[in-house]
Amino acid sequence: MPIVTVQQGPRSVELKRELVQRITDAFVDTLQLPAETVQVWIQEVPADSWGVAGKLVADK
């Protein structure tokens, strides 16, 4: 049973639904697994808790 963890900034529910479906489809197509065995966990990180190139994303 694969578990995929995605860490990203906040996104709409619609985009997260599409992402989960596409990730699941990739595992089903590539590894020929039943969709029921694929879990996708989304961890949303707020912009003030994420840094890139020495700066908070919230400051960009």
PQR file of N, CA, C, O and H, with PARSE charges and radii, in Angstrom:
ATOM      1  N   MET A   1       0.838  -1.163   0.000 -0.4000 1.5000
ATOM      2  CA  MET A   1       0.000   0.000   0.000 -0.0000 2.0000
ATOM      3  C   MET A   1       0.892   1.239   0.000  0.5500 1.7000
ATOM      4  O   MET A   1       1.502   1.549   1.023 -0.5500 1.4000
ATOM      5  N   PRO A   2       0.982   1.940  -1.102 -0.5600 1.5000
ATOM      6  CA  PRO A   2       1.799   3.155  -1.136  0.2800 2.0000
ATOM      7  C   PRO A   2       1.103   4.311  -0.420  0.5500 1.7000
ATOM      8  O   PRO A   2      -0.115   4.475  -0.483 -0.5500 1.4000
ATOM      9  N   ILE A   3       1.923   5.096   0.255 -0.4000 1.5000
ATOM     10  CA  ILE A   3       1.463   6.339   0.872 -0.0000 2.0000
ATOM     11  C   ILE A   3       2.321   7.451   0.290  0.5500 1.7000
ATOM     12  O   ILE A   3       3.546   7.431   0.414 -0.5500 1.4000
ATOM     13  H   ILE A   3       2.913   4.962   0.306  0.4000 1.0000
ATOM     14  N   VAL A   4       1.678   8.411  -0.340 -0.4000 1.5000
ATOM     15  CA  VAL A   4       2.363   9.544  -0.961 -0.0000 2.0000
ATOM     16  C   VAL A   4       2.091  10.769  -0.104  0.5500 1.7000
ATOM     17  O   VAL A   4       0.936  11.073   0.196 -0.5500 1.4000
ATOM     18  H   VAL A   4       0.683   8.427  -0.441  0.4000 1.0000
ATOM     19  N   THR A   5       3.138  11.471   0.290 -0.4000 1.5000
ATOM     20  CA  THR A   5       2.986  12.700   1.060 -0.0000 2.0000
ATOM     21  C   THR A   5       3.370  13.886   0.187  0.5500 1.7000
ATOM     22  O   THR A   5       4.451  13.916  -0.402 -0.5500 1.4000
ATOM     23  H   THR A   5       4.076  11.225   0.046  0.4000 1.0000
ATOM     24  N   VAL A   6       2.476  14.856   0.114 -0.4000 1.5000
ATOM     25  CA  VAL A   6       2.708  16.077  -0.658 -0.0000 2.0000
ATOM     26  C   VAL A   6       2.769  17.231   0.329  0.5500 1.7000
ATOM     27  O   VAL A   6       1.834  17.444   1.100 -0.5500 1.4000
ATOM     28  H   VAL A   6       1.599  14.831   0.592  0.4000 1.0000
ATOM     29  N   GLN A   7       3.862  17.972   0.305 -0.4000 1.5000
ATOM     30  CA  GLN A   7       3.979  19.168   1.125 -0.0000 2.0000
ATOM     31  C   GLN A   7       3.920  20.356   0.187  0.5500 1.7000
ATOM     32  O   GLN A   7       4.676  20.445  -0.780 -0.5500 1.4000
ATOM     33  H   GLN A   7       4.621  17.799  -0.322  0.4000 1.0000
ATOM     34  N   GLN A   8       2.999  21.275   0.491 -0.4000 1.5000
ATOM     35  CA  GLN A   8       2.802  22.410  -0.410 -0.0000 2.0000
ATOM     36  C   GLN A   8       2.146  23.542   0.360  0.5500 1.7000
ATOM     37  O   GLN A   8       1.707  23.379   1.498 -0.5500 1.4000
ATOM     38  H   GLN A   8       2.385  21.203   1.276  0.4000 1.0000
ATOM     39  N   GLY A   9       2.093  24.692  -0.292 -0.4000 1.5000
ATOM     40  CA  GLY A   9       1.331  25.803   0.250 -0.0000 2.0000
ATOM     41  C   GLY A   9      -0.156  25.520   0.074  0.5500 1.7000
ATOM     42  O   GLY A   9      -0.535  24.613  -0.667 -0.5500 1.4000
ATOM     43  H   GLY A   9       2.450  24.825  -1.217  0.4000 1.0000
ATOM     44  N   PRO A  10      -0.995  26.291   0.754 -0.5600 1.5000
ATOM     45  CA  PRO A  10      -2.440  26.079   0.665  0.2800 2.0000
ATOM     46  C   PRO A  10      -2.961  26.159  -0.767  0.5500 1.7000
ATOM     47  O   PRO A  10      -2.543  27.017  -1.545 -0.5500 1.4000
ATOM     48  N   ARG A  11      -3.871  25.262  -1.101 -0.4000 1.5000
ATOM     49  CA  ARG A  11      -4.525  25.220  -2.411 -0.0000 2.0000
ATOM     50  C   ARG A  11      -6.014  25.009  -2.206  0.5500 1.7000
ATOM     51  O   ARG A  11      -6.446  24.621  -1.120 -0.5500 1.4000
ATOM     52  H   ARG A  11      -4.211  24.566  -0.469  0.4000 1.0000
ATOM     53  N   SER A  12      -6.793  25.260  -3.232 -0.4000 1.5000
ATOM     54  CA  SER A  12      -8.238  25.059  -3.147 -0.0000 2.0000
ATOM     55  C   SER A  12      -8.566  23.566  -3.073  0.5500 1.7000
ATOM     56  O   SER A  12      -7.764  22.720  -3.469 -0.5500 1.4000
ATOM     57  H   SER A  12      -6.442  25.576  -4.114  0.4000 1.0000
ATOM     58  N   VAL A  13      -9.745  23.264  -2.565 -0.4000 1.5000
ATOM     59  CA  VAL A  13     -10.196  21.875  -2.482 -0.0000 2.0000
ATOM     60  C   VAL A  13     -10.263  21.265  -3.882  0.5500 1.7000
ATOM     61  O   VAL A  13      -9.932  20.093  -4.059 -0.5500 1.4000
ATOM     62  H   VAL A  13     -10.397  23.951  -2.244  0.4000 1.0000
ATOM     63  N   GLU A  14     -10.685  22.039  -4.867 -0.4000 1.5000
ATOM     64  CA  GLU A  14     -10.780  21.522  -6.240 -0.0000 2.0000
ATOM     65  C   GLU A  14      -9.411  21.078  -6.758  0.5500 1.7000
ATOM     66  O   GLU A  14      -9.286  20.011  -7.360 -0.5500 1.4000
ATOM     67  H   GLU A  14     -10.954  22.991  -4.722  0.4000 1.0000
ATOM     68  N   LEU A  15      -8.394  21.894  -6.523 -0.4000 1.5000
ATOM     69  CA  LEU A  15      -7.043  21.528  -6.983 -0.0000 2.0000
ATOM     70  C   LEU A  15      -6.521  20.307  -6.237  0.5500 1.7000
ATOM     71  O   LEU A  15      -5.853  19.458  -6.827 -0.5500 1.4000
ATOM     72  H   LEU A  15      -8.495  22.760  -6.034  0.4000 1.0000
ATOM     73  N   LYS A  16      -6.820  20.213  -4.944 -0.4000 1.5000
ATOM     74  CA  LYS A  16      -6.363  19.053  -4.171 -0.0000 2.0000
ATOM     75  C   LYS A  16      -7.071  17.784  -4.640  0.5500 1.7000
ATOM     76  O   LYS A  16      -6.452  16.721  -4.689 -0.5500 1.4000
ATOM     77  H   LYS A  16      -7.363  20.903  -4.465  0.4000 1.0000
ATOM     78  N   ARG A  17      -8.340  17.874  -4.981 -0.4000 1.5000
ATOM     79  CA  ARG A  17      -9.050  16.703  -5.522 -0.0000 2.0000
ATOM     80  C   ARG A  17      -8.387  16.209  -6.801  0.5500 1.7000
ATOM     81  O   ARG A  17      -8.162  15.012  -6.981 -0.5500 1.4000
ATOM     82  H   ARG A  17      -8.843  18.738  -4.941  0.4000 1.0000
ATOM     83  N   GLU A  18      -8.077  17.161  -7.691 -0.4000 1.5000
ATOM     84  CA  GLU A  18      -7.444  16.778  -8.957 -0.0000 2.0000
ATOM     85  C   GLU A  18      -6.064  16.178  -8.720  0.5500 1.7000
ATOM     86  O   GLU A  18      -5.699  15.188  -9.354 -0.5500 1.4000
ATOM     87  H   GLU A  18      -8.260  18.133  -7.545  0.4000 1.0000
ATOM     88  N   LEU A  19      -5.301  16.768  -7.818 -0.4000 1.5000
ATOM     89  CA  LEU A  19      -3.965  16.253  -7.514 -0.0000 2.0000
ATOM     90  C   LEU A  19      -4.038  14.831  -6.981  0.5500 1.7000
ATOM     91  O   LEU A  19      -3.292  13.961  -7.429 -0.5500 1.4000
ATOM     92  H   LEU A  19      -5.597  17.572  -7.303  0.4000 1.0000
ATOM     93  N   VAL A  20      -4.937  14.587  -6.021 -0.4000 1.5000
ATOM     94  CA  VAL A  20      -5.085  13.255  -5.447 -0.0000 2.0000
ATOM     95  C   VAL A  20      -5.482  12.249  -6.526  0.5500 1.7000
ATOM     96  O   VAL A  20      -4.961  11.134  -6.555 -0.5500 1.4000
ATOM     97  H   VAL A  20      -5.544  15.294  -5.657  0.4000 1.0000
ATOM     98  N   GLN A  21      -6.395  12.634  -7.408 -0.4000 1.5000
ATOM     99  CA  GLN A  21      -6.824  11.714  -8.471 -0.0000 2.0000
ATOM    100  C   GLN A  21      -5.676  11.387  -9.418  0.5500 1.7000
ATOM    101  O   GLN A  21      -5.478  10.232  -9.794 -0.5500 1.4000
ATOM    102  H   GLN A  21      -6.818  13.540  -7.384  0.4000 1.0000
ATOM    103  N   ARG A  22      -4.922  12.413  -9.800 -0.4000 1.5000
ATOM    104  CA  ARG A  22      -3.817  12.186 -10.749 -0.0000 2.0000
ATOM    105  C   ARG A  22      -2.691  11.356 -10.140  0.5500 1.7000
ATOM    106  O   ARG A  22      -2.108  10.506 -10.812 -0.5500 1.4000
ATOM    107  H   ARG A  22      -5.083  13.352  -9.495  0.4000 1.0000
ATOM    108  N   ILE A  23      -2.388  11.602  -8.872 -0.4000 1.5000
ATOM    109  CA  ILE A  23      -1.358  10.790  -8.209 -0.0000 2.0000
ATOM    110  C   ILE A  23      -1.822   9.344  -8.110  0.5500 1.7000
ATOM    111  O   ILE A  23      -1.058   8.420  -8.388 -0.5500 1.4000
ATOM    112  H   ILE A  23      -2.862  12.293  -8.326  0.4000 1.0000
ATOM    113  N   THR A  24      -3.072   9.152  -7.715 -0.4000 1.5000
ATOM    114  CA  THR A  24      -3.621   7.794  -7.624 -0.0000 2.0000
ATOM    115  C   THR A  24      -3.575   7.107  -8.982  0.5500 1.7000
ATOM    116  O   THR A  24      -3.153   5.955  -9.084 -0.5500 1.4000
ATOM    117  H   THR A  24      -3.692   9.903  -7.489  0.4000 1.0000
ATOM    118  N   ASP A  25      -4.004   7.808 -10.020 -0.4000 1.5000
ATOM    119  CA  ASP A  25      -3.984   7.235 -11.376 -0.0000 2.0000
ATOM    120  C   ASP A  25      -2.576   6.828 -11.793  0.5500 1.7000
ATOM    121  O   ASP A  25      -2.393   5.795 -12.437 -0.5500 1.4000
ATOM    122  H   ASP A  25      -4.347   8.744  -9.937  0.4000 1.0000
ATOM    123  N   ALA A  26      -1.584   7.634 -11.431 -0.4000 1.5000
ATOM    124  CA  ALA A  26      -0.197   7.314 -11.798 -0.0000 2.0000
ATOM    125  C   ALA A  26       0.246   6.000 -11.158  0.5500 1.7000
ATOM    126  O   ALA A  26       0.908   5.189 -11.806 -0.5500 1.4000
ATOM    127  H   ALA A  26      -1.732   8.473 -10.908  0.4000 1.0000
ATOM    128  N   PHE A  27      -0.111   5.787  -9.901 -0.4000 1.5000
ATOM    129  CA  PHE A  27       0.253   4.534  -9.237 -0.0000 2.0000
ATOM    130  C   PHE A  27      -0.517   3.353  -9.821  0.5500 1.7000
ATOM    131  O   PHE A  27       0.042   2.272 -10.005 -0.5500 1.4000
ATOM    132  H   PHE A  27      -0.649   6.446  -9.375  0.4000 1.0000
ATOM    133  N   VAL A  28      -1.798   3.563 -10.111 -0.4000 1.5000
ATOM    134  CA  VAL A  28      -2.610   2.498 -10.690 -0.0000 2.0000
ATOM    135  C   VAL A  28      -2.049   2.107 -12.061  0.5500 1.7000
ATOM    136  O   VAL A  28      -1.896   0.923 -12.361 -0.5500 1.4000
ATOM    137  H   VAL A  28      -2.251   4.442  -9.962  0.4000 1.0000
ATOM    138  N   ASP A  29      -1.746   3.104 -12.884 -0.4000 1.5000
ATOM    139  CA  ASP A  29      -1.244   2.836 -14.241 -0.0000 2.0000
ATOM    140  C   ASP A  29       0.159   2.244 -14.243  0.5500 1.7000
ATOM    141  O   ASP A  29       0.442   1.309 -14.992 -0.5500 1.4000
ATOM    142  H   ASP A  29      -1.871   4.066 -12.640  0.4000 1.0000
ATOM    143  N   THR A  30       1.033   2.786 -13.409 -0.4000 1.5000
ATOM    144  CA  THR A  30       2.438   2.376 -13.425 -0.0000 2.0000
ATOM    145  C   THR A  30       2.680   1.058 -12.696  0.5500 1.7000
ATOM    146  O   THR A  30       3.376   0.176 -13.198 -0.5500 1.4000
ATOM    147  H   THR A  30       0.803   3.546 -12.801  0.4000 1.0000
ATOM    148  N   LEU A  31       2.099   0.939 -11.510 -0.4000 1.5000
ATOM    149  CA  LEU A  31       2.355  -0.248 -10.689 -0.0000 2.0000
ATOM    150  C   LEU A  31       1.229  -1.267 -10.733  0.5500 1.7000
ATOM    151  O   LEU A  31       1.317  -2.334 -10.126 -0.5500 1.4000
ATOM    152  H   LEU A  31       1.534   1.655 -11.102  0.4000 1.0000
ATOM    153  N   GLN A  32       0.168  -0.927 -11.460 -0.4000 1.5000
ATOM    154  CA  GLN A  32      -0.991  -1.811 -11.605 -0.0000 2.0000
ATOM    155  C   GLN A  32      -1.552  -2.227 -10.248  0.5500 1.7000
ATOM    156  O   GLN A  32      -1.797  -3.404  -9.984 -0.5500 1.4000
ATOM    157  H   GLN A  32       0.097  -0.060 -11.953  0.4000 1.0000
ATOM    158  N   LEU A  33      -1.745  -1.223  -9.403 -0.4000 1.5000
ATOM    159  CA  LEU A  33      -2.314  -1.434  -8.074 -0.0000 2.0000
ATOM    160  C   LEU A  33      -3.784  -1.045  -8.076  0.5500 1.7000
ATOM    161  O   LEU A  33      -4.189  -0.205  -8.880 -0.5500 1.4000
ATOM    162  H   LEU A  33      -1.546  -0.267  -9.618  0.4000 1.0000
ATOM    163  N   PRO A  34      -4.577  -1.619  -7.219 -0.5600 1.5000
ATOM    164  CA  PRO A  34      -5.948  -1.136  -7.078  0.2800 2.0000
ATOM    165  C   PRO A  34      -5.938   0.272  -6.465  0.5500 1.7000
ATOM    166  O   PRO A  34      -5.151   0.551  -5.560 -0.5500 1.4000
ATOM    167  N   ALA A  35      -6.797   1.138  -6.950 -0.4000 1.5000
ATOM    168  CA  ALA A  35      -6.850   2.514  -6.457 -0.0000 2.0000
ATOM    169  C   ALA A  35      -7.081   2.559  -4.950  0.5500 1.7000
ATOM    170  O   ALA A  35      -6.597   3.467  -4.274 -0.5500 1.4000
ATOM    171  H   ALA A  35      -7.437   0.911  -7.684  0.4000 1.0000
ATOM    172  N   GLU A  36      -7.813   1.589  -4.425 -0.4000 1.5000
ATOM    173  CA  GLU A  36      -8.117   1.568  -2.990 -0.0000 2.0000
ATOM    174  C   GLU A  36      -6.880   1.439  -2.118  0.5500 1.7000
ATOM    175  O   GLU A  36      -6.938   1.729  -0.923 -0.5500 1.4000
ATOM    176  H   GLU A  36      -8.206   0.851  -4.974  0.4000 1.0000
ATOM    177  N   THR A  37      -5.771   1.014  -2.685 -0.4000 1.5000
ATOM    178  CA  THR A  37      -4.559   0.818  -1.889 -0.0000 2.0000
ATOM    179  C   THR A  37      -3.663   2.049  -1.862  0.5500 1.7000
ATOM    180  O   THR A  37      -2.685   2.081  -1.115 -0.5500 1.4000
ATOM    181  H   THR A  37      -5.723   0.778  -3.656  0.4000 1.0000
ATOM    182  N   VAL A  38      -3.978   3.054  -2.658 -0.4000 1.5000
ATOM    183  CA  VAL A  38      -3.133   4.249  -2.757 -0.0000 2.0000
ATOM    184  C   VAL A  38      -3.670   5.322  -1.810  0.5500 1.7000
ATOM    185  O   VAL A  38      -4.834   5.715  -1.887 -0.5500 1.4000
ATOM    186  H   VAL A  38      -4.772   3.028  -3.264  0.4000 1.0000
ATOM    187  N   GLN A  39      -2.797   5.786  -0.915 -0.4000 1.5000
ATOM    188  CA  GLN A  39      -3.158   6.875  -0.013 -0.0000 2.0000
ATOM    189  C   GLN A  39      -2.318   8.098  -0.352  0.5500 1.7000
ATOM    190  O   GLN A  39      -1.117   7.986  -0.600 -0.5500 1.4000
ATOM    191  H   GLN A  39      -1.851   5.466  -0.852  0.4000 1.0000
ATOM    192  N   VAL A  40      -2.955   9.264  -0.361 -0.4000 1.5000
ATOM    193  CA  VAL A  40      -2.256  10.528  -0.610 -0.0000 2.0000
ATOM    194  C   VAL A  40      -2.529  11.435   0.581  0.5500 1.7000
ATOM    195  O   VAL A  40      -3.681  11.720   0.907 -0.5500 1.4000
ATOM    196  H   VAL A  40      -3.930   9.355  -0.160  0.4000 1.0000
ATOM    197  N   TRP A  41      -1.473  11.880   1.218 -0.4000 1.5000
ATOM    198  CA  TRP A  41      -1.581  12.790   2.355 -0.0000 2.0000
ATOM    199  C   TRP A  41      -1.068  14.153   1.919  0.5500 1.7000
ATOM    200  O   TRP A  41       0.044  14.262   1.402 -0.5500 1.4000
ATOM    201  H   TRP A  41      -0.537  11.649   0.954  0.4000 1.0000
ATOM    202  N   ILE A  42      -1.854  15.173   2.118 -0.4000 1.5000
ATOM    203  CA  ILE A  42      -1.452  16.535   1.761 -0.0000 2.0000
ATOM    204  C   ILE A  42      -1.197  17.307   3.051  0.5500 1.7000
ATOM    205  O   ILE A  42      -2.071  17.428   3.909 -0.5500 1.4000
ATOM    206  H   ILE A  42      -2.757  15.084   2.538  0.4000 1.0000
ATOM    207  N   GLN A  43       0.006  17.819   3.160 -0.4000 1.5000
ATOM    208  CA  GLN A  43       0.378  18.667   4.288 -0.0000 2.0000
ATOM    209  C   GLN A  43       0.532  20.082   3.756  0.5500 1.7000
ATOM    210  O   GLN A  43       1.429  20.360   2.960 -0.5500 1.4000
ATOM    211  H   GLN A  43       0.716  17.721   2.462  0.4000 1.0000
ATOM    212  N   GLU A  44      -0.336  20.966   4.192 -0.4000 1.5000
ATOM    213  CA  GLU A  44      -0.259  22.351   3.731 -0.0000 2.0000
ATOM    214  C   GLU A  44       0.546  23.181   4.729  0.5500 1.7000
ATOM    215  O   GLU A  44       0.296  23.168   5.934 -0.5500 1.4000
ATOM    216  H   GLU A  44      -1.065  20.741   4.838  0.4000 1.0000
ATOM    217  N   VAL A  45       1.508  23.893   4.183 -0.4000 1.5000
ATOM    218  CA  VAL A  45       2.401  24.704   4.995 -0.0000 2.0000
ATOM    219  C   VAL A  45       2.080  26.172   4.711  0.5500 1.7000
ATOM    220  O   VAL A  45       2.165  26.606   3.562 -0.5500 1.4000
ATOM    221  H   VAL A  45       1.711  23.904   3.204  0.4000 1.0000
ATOM    222  N   PRO A  46       1.715  26.942   5.734 -0.5600 1.5000
ATOM    223  CA  PRO A  46       1.423  28.351   5.502  0.2800 2.0000
ATOM    224  C   PRO A  46       2.667  29.116   5.057  0.5500 1.7000
ATOM    225  O   PRO A  46       3.792  28.744   5.391 -0.5500 1.4000
ATOM    226  N   ALA A  47       2.451  30.172   4.309 -0.4000 1.5000
ATOM    227  CA  ALA A  47       3.554  30.951   3.743 -0.0000 2.0000
ATOM    228  C   ALA A  47       4.476  31.524   4.810  0.5500 1.7000
ATOM    229  O   ALA A  47       5.651  31.766   4.534 -0.5500 1.4000
ATOM    230  H   ALA A  47       1.537  30.474   4.037  0.4000 1.0000
ATOM    231  N   ASP A  48       3.970  31.748   6.032 -0.4000 1.5000
ATOM    232  CA  ASP A  48       4.830  32.286   7.085 -0.0000 2.0000
ATOM    233  C   ASP A  48       5.596  31.192   7.837  0.5500 1.7000
ATOM    234  O   ASP A  48       6.302  31.469   8.806 -0.5500 1.4000
ATOM    235  H   ASP A  48       3.016  31.551   6.257  0.4000 1.0000
ATOM    236  N   SER A  49       5.446  29.954   7.378 -0.4000 1.5000
ATOM    237  CA  SER A  49       6.179  28.827   7.987 -0.0000 2.0000
ATOM    238  C   SER A  49       7.040  28.106   6.965  0.5500 1.7000
ATOM    239  O   SER A  49       7.369  26.934   7.150 -0.5500 1.4000
ATOM    240  H   SER A  49       4.872  29.728   6.590  0.4000 1.0000
ATOM    241  N   TRP A  50       7.411  28.793   5.882 -0.4000 1.5000
ATOM    242  CA  TRP A  50       8.119  28.177   4.780 -0.0000 2.0000
ATOM    243  C   TRP A  50       9.108  29.195   4.231  0.5500 1.7000
ATOM    244  O   TRP A  50       8.737  30.333   3.943 -0.5500 1.4000
ATOM    245  H   TRP A  50       7.144  29.744   5.732  0.4000 1.0000
ATOM    246  N   GLY A  51      10.351  28.793   4.088 -0.4000 1.5000
ATOM    247  CA  GLY A  51      11.369  29.700   3.581 -0.0000 2.0000
ATOM    248  C   GLY A  51      12.030  29.186   2.315  0.5500 1.7000
ATOM    249  O   GLY A  51      12.207  27.982   2.128 -0.5500 1.4000
ATOM    250  H   GLY A  51      10.653  27.868   4.322  0.4000 1.0000
ATOM    251  N   VAL A  52      12.390  30.124   1.449 -0.4000 1.5000
ATOM    252  CA  VAL A  52      13.118  29.817   0.218 -0.0000 2.0000
ATOM    253  C   VAL A  52      14.202  30.880   0.053  0.5500 1.7000
ATOM    254  O   VAL A  52      13.930  32.075   0.162 -0.5500 1.4000
ATOM    255  H   VAL A  52      12.246  31.102   1.600  0.4000 1.0000
ATOM    256  N   ALA A  53      15.407  30.444  -0.204 -0.4000 1.5000
ATOM    257  CA  ALA A  53      16.540  31.344  -0.444 -0.0000 2.0000
ATOM    258  C   ALA A  53      16.735  32.338   0.704  0.5500 1.7000
ATOM    259  O   ALA A  53      17.046  33.507   0.477 -0.5500 1.4000
ATOM    260  H   ALA A  53      15.628  29.473  -0.292  0.4000 1.0000
ATOM    261  N   GLY A  54      16.549  31.863   1.929 -0.4000 1.5000
ATOM    262  CA  GLY A  54      16.793  32.700   3.090 -0.0000 2.0000
ATOM    263  C   GLY A  54      15.672  33.646   3.471  0.5500 1.7000
ATOM    264  O   GLY A  54      15.842  34.467   4.372 -0.5500 1.4000
ATOM    265  H   GLY A  54      16.295  30.913   2.113  0.4000 1.0000
ATOM    266  N   LYS A  55      14.521  33.551   2.803 -0.4000 1.5000
ATOM    267  CA  LYS A  55      13.397  34.448   3.091 -0.0000 2.0000
ATOM    268  C   LYS A  55      12.113  33.658   3.230  0.5500 1.7000
ATOM    269  O   LYS A  55      11.936  32.625   2.584 -0.5500 1.4000
ATOM    270  H   LYS A  55      14.383  32.883   2.071  0.4000 1.0000
ATOM    271  N   LEU A  56      11.220  34.145   4.073 -0.4000 1.5000
ATOM    272  CA  LEU A  56       9.908  33.533   4.173 -0.0000 2.0000
ATOM    273  C   LEU A  56       9.131  33.761   2.882  0.5500 1.7000
ATOM    274  O   LEU A  56       9.199  34.833   2.281 -0.5500 1.4000
ATOM    275  H   LEU A  56      11.364  34.984   4.597  0.4000 1.0000
ATOM    276  N   VAL A  57       8.405  32.755   2.475 -0.4000 1.5000
ATOM    277  CA  VAL A  57       7.571  32.893   1.283 -0.0000 2.0000
ATOM    278  C   VAL A  57       6.563  34.029   1.489  0.5500 1.7000
ATOM    279  O   VAL A  57       6.212  34.722   0.534 -0.5500 1.4000
ATOM    280  H   VAL A  57       8.350  31.884   2.963  0.4000 1.0000
ATOM    281  N   ALA A  58       6.099  34.221   2.723 -0.4000 1.5000
ATOM    282  CA  ALA A  58       5.141  35.286   3.016 -0.0000 2.0000
ATOM    283  C   ALA A  58       5.716  36.671   2.735  0.5500 1.7000
ATOM    284  O   ALA A  58       4.960  37.617   2.512 -0.5500 1.4000
ATOM    285  H   ALA A  58       6.384  33.657   3.498  0.4000 1.0000
ATOM    286  N   ASP A  59       7.038  36.802   2.741 -0.4000 1.5000
ATOM    287  CA  ASP A  59       7.679  38.097   2.517 -0.0000 2.0000
ATOM    288  C   ASP A  59       7.962  38.384   1.058  0.5500 1.7000
ATOM    289  O   ASP A  59       8.457  39.461   0.725 -0.5500 1.4000
ATOM    290  H   ASP A  59       7.652  36.034   2.922  0.4000 1.0000
ATOM    291  N   LYS A  60       7.663  37.461   0.201 -0.4000 1.5000
ATOM    292  CA  LYS A  60       7.957  37.661  -1.226 -0.0000 2.0000
ATOM    293  C   LYS A  60       6.822  38.348  -1.926  0.5500 1.7000
ATOM    294  O   LYS A  60       6.897  38.596  -3.129 -0.5500 1.4000
ATOM    295  H   LYS A  60       7.261  36.586   0.472  0.4000 1.0000
TER
END
